Amino acid sequence: MGGFCMERILTPTNYELIPLNDLTNVRFYTSVDTGSYIASHWHDAVEIIYLLEGELMITVENSSFRISAGQCVMITPNQIHSTLCTRPNRAIVFQIPVAFMEKFIPDVKQMLHLSNGQLGTVLFAIPIGQLLMMAFSGILVSRFGSKKMLVLSEVLYVLVLFCIGSSTTVFHLILSLIAFGMMANLMNIATNTQACLVEKMYGRNIMSSFHGLWSLGGFSGGIIGAIFANTLLPIDVHFGTILALSILIVAVGFRSLINDAMAKAEEEDVPKFSFKTIDPILFLLGLMGFAGMFCEGTVYDWSSVYFSSVVKPDEAFIRAGYVAGMGAMTLGRFMADGFVTKYGPARVLKVCGGLILGGLWLAAALPYLIPATLGFLLVGFGISSSVPICYSIAGKLGTIKASIAITIVSSISFFGFLVGPPVIGWLAEATGLRIAISIAACLGLMIAFVAAKVGKRLS
């Protein structure tokens, strides 16, 4: 598919390399196709295409069929297939590598007798759960307190994980995955709200370091999952171990969490939430978060594509830009708080915007291994702290409760991550990938410009 669709990376044998956009190795994006043909290719991932509007002709092996709005197609691994846009369409695409399923949920798949395609459809429940909970997380944290909601969501999060492993029917599995996504969103808001309270108590900025620890937690989870995947232990033991470790962490850290009564006392003079009285600065913070996550999604989904199709290094260096960007993002989160404390959040956001602008322009202007890698390295440092700093500012505004403020900013930011990659695809289809990357760089300029406006308000 063309338009907003991702550019395909095909080897000489027509095998599609799928760039991974998160630590779970599951790829999810939206696509708008104005008219294109993708030749026969194959991959080792389950691919699900859900058409929102328009029509699409799909050929799988020797069979051709047409799908229209509201219809879905599942393509199992290693099947040769091609697509032809017969009418401009808009679709959601979900790609799940077999390696993901083999590592984390092979026993569930085998127990429920699911095909790869059926399992892929079931996994679609996770982002649905996150979207459903987005409207309620801030309200729950505001009403019952971030400490209670953090502990509750943490325990339920791992309990739901255990339920996933013990599902005996497809319906049970879908409900468990929806709940898994919902608890992930609730825990995100509760955790960031607690982080804002800790910042106030310490009197200095530490939000970016919290996000750095999240990054390390993701890496650790991947390592633990890989270790269990290479053992003969049943999935109940795997998820049960994670449950026990999580409860232990909650028990150890419970007393150190900011008390809800203290948090309510600090926000006693904060006016009640009303759509009519939302502080406009929250939308500016959300706009910067949107731009930051747009560029983060670009690094996730397009850095390897850019290296493969434009830079064209040796195969061993195809993911050099991705590794440089993600490594810099993790490191930058631990470095940023000191700069924020010394120079202020607005100035650091300006620098973040400049790094994004300069990094993407460098990668686009000099499409060679070293300068392109350096460019994505700079982008990684730029995106590392833009969102955490926006969360920190929102949580400490005082014009609205911290949980509601963070929910507003995080919700706007989330859509940047969702629409960024497909928009880059559309721009690449129309102008070429180098120009598309250059245009995306302008979001860094926008962050710097908006940060100046926010800085005036904060001063």
C-alpha positions as semicolon CSV with decimal commas, in nm:
position;residue;x (nm);y (nm);z (nm)
1;M;0,000;0,000;0,000
2;G;0,112;0,355;-0,065
3;G;0,012;0,695;0,066
4;F;0,064;0,701;0,443
5;C;0,174;0,338;0,431
6;M;0,518;0,223;0,544
7;E;0,785;0,174;0,284
8;R;0,865;-0,195;0,248
9;I;1,220;-0,326;0,292
10;L;1,260;-0,622;0,057
11;T;1,566;-0,843;0,017
12;P;1,661;-0,988;-0,325
13;T;1,445;-1,292;-0,237
14;N;1,141;-1,064;-0,177
15;Y;1,156;-1,128;0,198
16;E;1,021;-0,826;0,386
17;L;1,227;-0,693;0,675
18;I;0,988;-0,550;0,935
19;P;1,135;-0,266;1,147
20;L;1,032;-0,311;1,508
21;N;0,880;-0,015;1,690
22;D;0,888;-0,126;2,054
23;L;1,044;-0,367;2,297
24;T;0,771;-0,625;2,246
25;N;0,857;-0,649;1,876
26;V;0,498;-0,589;1,766
27;R;0,437;-0,332;1,491
28;F;0,114;-0,132;1,474
29;Y;0,045;0,161;1,242
30;T;-0,220;0,331;1,030
31;S;-0,206;0,360;0,653
32;V;-0,367;0,574;0,386
33;D;-0,327;0,450;0,028
34;T;-0,409;0,676;-0,264
35;G;-0,329;0,415;-0,529
36;S;-0,034;0,177;-0,541
37;Y;0,077;-0,178;-0,603
38;I;0,309;-0,379;-0,377
39;A;0,462;-0,672;-0,560
40;S;0,466;-1,027;-0,427
41;H;0,664;-1,063;-0,106
42;W;0,666;-1,264;0,217
43;H;0,767;-1,234;0,582
44;D;0,775;-1,437;0,901
45;A;0,512;-1,230;1,079
46;V;0,136;-1,248;1,104
47;E;-0,005;-0,946;0,921
48;I;-0,355;-0,812;0,989
49;I;-0,505;-0,544;0,765
50;Y;-0,830;-0,387;0,882
51;L;-0,982;-0,155;0,623
52;L;-1,150;0,156;0,762
53;E;-1,260;0,288;0,422
54;G;-1,204;0,228;0,051
55;E;-1,110;-0,100;-0,120
56;L;-0,802;-0,318;-0,149
57;M;-0,725;-0,613;-0,375
58;I;-0,510;-0,880;-0,208
59;T;-0,347;-1,181;-0,371
60;V;-0,230;-1,459;-0,139
61;E;-0,048;-1,744;-0,311
62;N;-0,275;-1,805;-0,616
63;S;-0,599;-1,661;-0,477
64;S;-0,714;-1,302;-0,520
65;F;-0,992;-1,130;-0,328
66;R;-1,114;-0,780;-0,256
67;I;-1,185;-0,630;0,087
68;S;-1,381;-0,314;0,162
69;A;-1,449;-0,089;0,462
70;G;-1,516;-0,283;0,781
71;Q;-1,345;-0,601;0,657
72;C;-1,024;-0,758;0,782
73;V;-0,769;-0,995;0,632
74;M;-0,507;-1,205;0,807
75;I;-0,193;-1,318;0,625
76;T;-0,003;-1,596;0,794
77;P;0,379;-1,615;0,801
78;N;0,571;-1,719;0,489
79;Q;0,273;-1,675;0,255
80;I;0,358;-1,497;-0,069
81;H;0,119;-1,205;-0,114
82;S;0,073;-0,875;-0,294
83;T;-0,166;-0,579;-0,264
84;L;-0,329;-0,349;-0,517
85;C;-0,521;-0,035;-0,422
86;T;-0,835;-0,037;-0,636
87;R;-0,989;0,259;-0,455
88;P;-0,823;0,507;-0,214
89;N;-0,834;0,348;0,129
90;R;-0,746;0,393;0,493
91;A;-0,641;0,093;0,702
92;I;-0,493;-0,024;1,031
93;V;-0,201;-0,265;0,992
94;F;-0,082;-0,495;1,268
95;Q;0,235;-0,708;1,219
96;I;0,329;-0,968;1,481
97;P;0,655;-1,160;1,428
98;V;0,643;-1,531;1,499
99;A;0,941;-1,481;1,733
100;F;0,721;-1,267;1,959
101;M;0,459;-1,538;1,986
102;E;0,719;-1,809;2,038
103;K;0,882;-1,615;2,321
104;F;0,582;-1,497;2,517
105;I;0,263;-1,685;2,436
106;P;0,334;-2,019;2,265
107;D;0,156;-2,216;2,537
108;V;-0,156;-1,998;2,513
109;K;-0,161;-2,036;2,135
110;Q;-0,118;-2,413;2,157
111;M;-0,369;-2,457;2,439
112;L;-0,642;-2,264;2,258
113;H;-0,556;-2,419;1,918
114;L;-0,518;-2,078;1,754
115;S;-0,362;-2,022;1,415
116;N;-0,102;-1,744;1,384
117;G;-0,359;-1,524;1,214
118;Q;-0,621;-1,581;1,484
119;L;-0,366;-1,505;1,753
120;G;-0,272;-1,183;1,576
121;T;-0,634;-1,070;1,575
122;V;-0,667;-1,149;1,946
123;L;-0,357;-0,942;2,029
124;F;-0,527;-0,641;1,873
125;A;-0,719;-0,620;2,203
126;I;-0,420;-0,465;2,385
127;P;-0,419;-0,122;2,211
128;I;-0,800;-0,122;2,226
129;G;-0,777;-0,151;2,605
130;Q;-0,528;0,136;2,623
131;L;-0,754;0,362;2,417
132;L;-1,061;0,270;2,625
133;M;-0,888;0,357;2,952
134;M;-0,746;0,688;2,831
135;A;-1,063;0,878;2,925
136;F;-1,086;0,737;3,279
137;S;-0,732;0,707;3,416
138;G;-0,693;1,072;3,513
139;I;-1,035;1,081;3,682
140;L;-0,964;0,766;3,885
141;V;-0,622;0,889;3,998
142;S;-0,766;1,229;4,086
143;R;-1,051;1,084;4,290
144;F;-0,883;0,794;4,469
145;G;-0,520;0,908;4,474
146;S;-0,212;0,811;4,275
147;K;-0,073;0,587;4,551
148;K;-0,382;0,366;4,566
149;M;-0,419;0,358;4,188
150;L;-0,050;0,284;4,132
151;V;-0,054;-0,011;4,371
152;L;-0,388;-0,135;4,239
153;S;-0,290;-0,105;3,872
154;E;0,050;-0,266;3,935
155;V;-0,102;-0,568;4,108
156;L;-0,388;-0,599;3,856
157;Y;-0,141;-0,556;3,570
158;V;0,054;-0,867;3,665
159;L;-0,259;-1,056;3,773
160;V;-0,404;-0,995;3,428
161;L;-0,076;-1,118;3,280
162;F;-0,124;-1,437;3,479
163;C;-0,483;-1,457;3,349
164;I;-0,350;-1,434;2,993
165;G;-0,136;-1,741;3,057
166;S;-0,424;-1,935;3,209
167;S;-0,689;-1,844;2,949
168;T;-0,890;-2,146;2,841
169;T;-1,112;-1,981;2,578
170;V;-1,057;-1,717;2,311
171;F;-1,318;-1,493;2,476
172;H;-1,133;-1,516;2,808
173;L;-0,805;-1,431;2,633
174;I;-0,952;-1,125;2,457
175;L;-1,098;-0,992;2,783
176;S;-0,763;-1,048;2,956
177;L;-0,573;-0,859;2,685
178;I;-0,818;-0,566;2,691
179;A;-0,776;-0,549;3,069
180;F;-0,398;-0,569;3,022
181;G;-0,404;-0,261;2,799
182;M;-0,636;-0,077;3,039
183;M;-0,412;-0,142;3,340
184;A;-0,107;-0,033;3,141
185;N;-0,267;0,306;3,077
186;L;-0,385;0,349;3,437
187;M;-0,041;0,260;3,572
188;N;0,118;0,509;3,331
189;I;-0,092;0,800;3,463
190;A;-0,059;0,696;3,829
191;T;0,318;0,652;3,803
192;N;0,376;0,987;3,635
193;T;0,151;1,158;3,890
194;Q;0,356;1,006;4,173
195;A;0,674;1,118;3,997
196;C;0,542;1,477;3,989
197;L;0,470;1,461;4,364
198;V;0,820;1,329;4,433
199;E;0,963;1,614;4,226
200;K;0,775;1,866;4,438
201;M;0,902;1,701;4,756
202;Y;1,264;1,696;4,637
203;G;1,243;2,046;4,496
204;R;1,427;1,948;4,179
205;N;1,358;1,781;3,847
206;I;1,383;1,401;3,835
207;M;1,104;1,310;3,591
208;S;1,338;1,224;3,303
209;S;1,530;0,983;3,527
210;F;1,205;0,803;3,605
211;H;1,148;0,760;3,233
212;G;1,506;0,638;3,199
213;L;1,431;0,370;3,457
214;W;1,124;0,276;3,252
215;S;1,353;0,223;2,952
216;L;1,585;0,003;3,159
217;G;1,282;-0,186;3,288
218;G;1,180;-0,258;2,931
219;F;1,524;-0,394;2,848
220;S;1,523;-0,604;3,167
221;G;1,180;-0,743;3,085
222;G;1,300;-0,842;2,739
223;I;1,600;-1,023;2,887
224;I;1,390;-1,206;3,149
225;G;1,139;-1,305;2,881
226;A;1,417;-1,439;2,660
227;I;1,559;-1,642;2,949
228;F;1,224;-1,802;3,027
229;A;1,158;-1,862;2,656
230;N;1,471;-2,076;2,639
231;T;1,372;-2,296;2,932
232;L;1,128;-2,585;2,947
233;L;0,929;-2,425;3,227
234;P;0,553;-2,383;3,161
235;I;0,405;-2,040;3,105
236;D;0,239;-2,045;3,449
237;V;0,584;-2,052;3,609
238;H;0,702;-1,764;3,387
239;F;0,407;-1,535;3,459
240;G;0,385;-1,653;3,820
241;T;0,748;-1,550;3,876
242;I;0,678;-1,205;3,730
243;L;0,371;-1,179;3,955
244;A;0,574;-1,265;4,265
245;L;0,854;-1,021;4,175
246;S;0,607;-0,742;4,107
247;I;0,422;-0,792;4,436
248;L;0,758;-0,796;4,616
249;I;0,856;-0,466;4,452
250;V;0,519;-0,312;4,546
251;A;0,554;-0,435;4,906
252;V;0,906;-0,294;4,938
253;G;0,826;0,039;4,776
254;F;0,477;0,094;4,921
255;R;0,591;0,292;5,225
256;S;0,807;0,518;5,007
257;L;0,518;0,628;4,786
258;I;0,374;0,974;4,845
259;N;0,070;0,947;5,071
260;D;-0,261;1,032;4,902
261;A;-0,369;1,251;5,194
262;M;-0,054;1,459;5,152
263;A;-0,115;1,486;4,780
264;K;-0,477;1,599;4,835
265;A;-0,361;1,857;5,089
266;E;-0,117;2,002;4,835
267;E;-0,394;2,024;4,574
268;E;-0,661;2,149;4,814
269;D;-0,667;2,494;4,654
270;V;-0,661;2,360;4,299
271;P;-0,991;2,439;4,122
272;K;-1,218;2,155;4,017
273;F;-1,178;2,025;3,664
274;S;-1,389;2,187;3,392
275;F;-1,348;2,180;3,017
276;K;-1,418;2,553;3,014
277;T;-1,130;2,631;3,248
278;I;-0,858;2,405;3,108
279;D;-0,526;2,591;3,118
280;P;-0,422;2,660;2,754
281;I;-0,061;2,579;2,841
282;L;-0,161;2,211;2,864
283;F;-0,237;2,211;2,494
284;L;0,102;2,368;2,423
285;L;0,268;2,098;2,634
286;G;0,061;1,836;2,455
287;L;0,168;1,983;2,121
288;M;0,535;1,950;2,218
289;G;0,471;1,598;2,342
290;F;0,293;1,522;2,014
291;A;0,596;1,646;1,818
292;G;0,838;1,453;2,038
293;M;0,648;1,126;2,006
294;F;0,598;1,185;1,634
295;C;0,976;1,196;1,596
296;E;1,019;0,903;1,836
297;G;0,787;0,697;1,617
298;T;0,989;0,807;1,316
299;V;1,307;0,668;1,472
300;Y;1,129;0,346;1,571
301;D;0,971;0,276;1,233
302;W;1,172;0,463;0,972
303;S;1,538;0,469;1,078
304;S;1,602;0,115;0,955
305;V;1,398;0,181;0,641
306;Y;1,603;0,495;0,576
307;F;1,931;0,310;0,620
308;S;1,818;0,021;0,402
309;S;1,677;0,225;0,112
310;V;1,880;0,549;0,123
311;V;2,207;0,501;0,315
312;K;2,250;0,142;0,192
313;P;2,533;0,030;0,424
314;D;2,645;-0,329;0,477
315;E;2,363;-0,544;0,609
316;A;2,523;-0,552;0,956
317;F;2,470;-0,175;0,990
318;I;2,108;-0,154;0,871
319;R;1,987;-0,089;1,227
320;A;2,273;0,146;1,321
321;G;2,046;0,452;1,322
322;Y;1,784;0,277;1,533
323;V;2,039;0,153;1,788
324;A;2,206;0,496;1,806
325;G;1,872;0,673;1,851
326;M;1,734;0,438;2,116
327;G;2,063;0,423;2,307
328;A;2,088;0,804;2,311
329;M;1,726;0,830;2,422
330;T;1,786;0,607;2,726
331;L;2,114;0,779;2,820
332;G;1,968;1,126;2,763
333;R;1,687;1,062;3,010
334;F;1,936;1,009;3,291
335;M;2,134;1,319;3,193
336;A;1,847;1,562;3,137
337;D;1,736;1,630;3,495
338;G;2,062;1,800;3,586
339;F;2,030;2,033;3,288
340;V;1,666;2,109;3,367
341;T;1,756;2,197;3,727
342;K;2,042;2,423;3,614
343;Y;1,895;2,590;3,306
344;G;1,519;2,544;3,342
345;P;1,275;2,323;3,148
346;A;1,203;2,573;2,869
347;R;1,570;2,608;2,771
348;V;1,622;2,232;2,774
349;L;1,314;2,186;2,556
350;K;1,459;2,438;2,311
351;V;1,779;2,237;2,297
352;C;1,578;1,914;2,250
353;G;1,397;2,073;1,958
354;G;1,727;2,190;1,810
355;L;1,880;1,843;1,842
356;I;1,582;1,687;1,664
357;L;1,597;1,950;1,389
358;G;1,973;1,923;1,342
359;G;1,985;1,544;1,370
360;L;1,717;1,473;1,110
361;W;1,854;1,736;0,874
362;L;2,203;1,590;0,909
363;A;2,077;1,239;0,833
364;A;1,881;1,368;0,533
365;A;2,153;1,596;0,395
366;L;2,438;1,343;0,429
367;P;2,294;0,995;0,371
368;Y;2,612;0,808;0,456
369;L;2,674;0,564;0,740
370;I;2,863;0,786;0,986
371;P;2,677;1,119;0,945
372;A;2,336;0,945;0,926
373;T;2,413;0,745;1,242
374;L;2,530;1,063;1,414
375;G;2,211;1,235;1,301
376;F;1,985;0,973;1,458
377;L;2,205;0,981;1,769
378;L;2,128;1,353;1,804
379;V;1,759;1,286;1,747
380;G;1,769;1,026;2,025
381;F;1,905;1,284;2,268
382;G;1,642;1,532;2,147
383;I;1,343;1,302;2,199
384;S;1,476;1,161;2,526
385;S;1,340;1,434;2,748
386;S;1,083;1,630;2,553
387;V;0,788;1,422;2,676
388;P;0,907;1,371;3,038
389;I;0,968;1,745;3,076
390;C;0,621;1,823;2,942
391;Y;0,470;1,577;3,193
392;S;0,671;1,738;3,471
393;I;0,556;2,090;3,384
394;A;0,193;1,978;3,352
395;G;0,195;1,801;3,688
396;K;0,331;2,107;3,869
397;L;0,116;2,379;3,710
398;G;-0,122;2,406;4,004
399;T;-0,413;2,523;3,786
400;I;-0,553;2,171;3,755
401;K;-0,497;1,844;3,940
402;A;-0,174;1,672;3,839
403;S;-0,340;1,348;3,725
404;I;-0,585;1,530;3,497
405;A;-0,310;1,754;3,358
406;I;-0,085;1,456;3,279
407;T;-0,375;1,267;3,121
408;I;-0,448;1,560;2,886
409;V;-0,082;1,599;2,784
410;S;-0,019;1,224;2,748
411;S;-0,335;1,173;2,542
412;I;-0,237;1,443;2,292
413;S;0,120;1,309;2,286
414;F;0,002;0,953;2,221
415;F;-0,149;1,050;1,887
416;G;0,188;1,181;1,773
417;F;0,329;0,832;1,815
418;L;0,026;0,687;1,635
419;V;0,013;0,914;1,329
420;G;0,383;0,997;1,293
421;P;0,504;0,687;1,106
422;P;0,217;0,676;0,853
423;V;0,248;1,050;0,781
424;I;0,617;0,996;0,708
425;G;0,510;0,719;0,470
426;W;0,270;0,950;0,290
427;L;0,536;1,222;0,260
428;A;0,789;0,965;0,139
429;E;0,543;0,843;-0,123
430;A;0,488;1,196;-0,248
431;T;0,837;1,345;-0,219
432;G;1,090;1,076;-0,131
433;L;1,212;0,956;0,208
434;R;1,497;1,209;0,241
435;I;1,258;1,501;0,196
436;A;1,004;1,337;0,428
437;I;1,269;1,311;0,700
438;S;1,364;1,675;0,640
439;I;1,001;1,784;0,679
440;A;0,968;1,584;1,003
441;A;1,270;1,774;1,131
442;C;1,059;2,089;1,135
443;L;0,874;1,945;1,434
444;G;1,195;2,000;1,628
445;L;1,175;2,366;1,529
446;M;0,815;2,370;1,649
447;I;0,919;2,228;1,988
448;A;1,179;2,504;2,024
449;F;0,927;2,772;1,926
450;V;0,651;2,648;2,157
451;A;0,904;2,601;2,441
452;A;0,981;2,972;2,418
453;K;0,609;3,049;2,463
454;V;0,585;2,811;2,758
455;G;0,900;2,961;2,908
456;K;0,742;3,306;2,917
457;R;0,440;3,164;3,097
458;L;0,654;2,979;3,352
459;S;0,863;3,287;3,424
